[in-house]
Amino acid sequence: MNNAFVYRAHYRTVWLSDIHLGNTDCKAEYLLDFLNHSTIDTLYLVGDIIDMWAMSKQFRWPESHNQVLHKLMSLSKEGSRVIFLPGNHDAPLQKYDGITFGEIEIAREMIHTTADGKKLLVLHGDQFDQAVCFGPLQSWIGDKAYDLLLFINRWYNRARAMLKFPYWSLAGYLKSHIKGANKAITRYKYACINRAINMGVDGVVCGHIHHPEVADISGKKYYNDGDWIENCSALTELPCGEIKLIYWTQTSHANNLFNLRMSKARGQKKAA
Ligand SMILES: [Mn+2]
């Protein structure tokens, strides 16, 4: 890539979560493309960055995942402030709360102040699993069903790519159309908002449920930055303090990347 001609958007802040490096369904190429088109003052890694659960089941670490990890580490050396808030899939790192590794600060929760002076609580969101009643059995079933759904999603999008359609999240569509899923998402959102109310802050930034969203609830802001498994989304703050969700698969060069990735995959199949 010729960096001299790459247009880079400047963000005061970027929140990324649920990247799931080490998981087959992580869209590492898209994330790398987003990071290569961005200049970031402060980057929050809002949990589930490395999928230690998936890695314990089956070790998978392609070159693209390595490139993402390398890029995230190099950002802190290039002058970005990087804060990592471990989630449930990278829970072993939670014990380093308050420690700085190299240039990366580790914390379980953080308060962010926007350019226009708003205070936002930043956290992964697994803190609310009890309140939302995702019991251990329910999360195990959910995990299995979700794995199957992602498997279907993968093949479905291969077919779409062959027909030159852009990437589309089947899992995301089903989640927003199933009654039980909607209920759980609502409960999760209210658990987040209640926490913001109790802490006296203006809102909350979280991830965890792979459901990007911006909402106003009871006078507080709810921001969910989504994920890089299905949605390829990032929450961004512009220098003026405006906060926006970005879906990287919907940008034109991301679509070119999708077709390139799929034609490469087809090429590899043919060669094999
Ligand atoms: Mn999570």
Residues whose N, C-alpha, C, O or C-beta is under 5 A from the ligand:
A	BS01	MN	D48 G87 N88 H89 H208
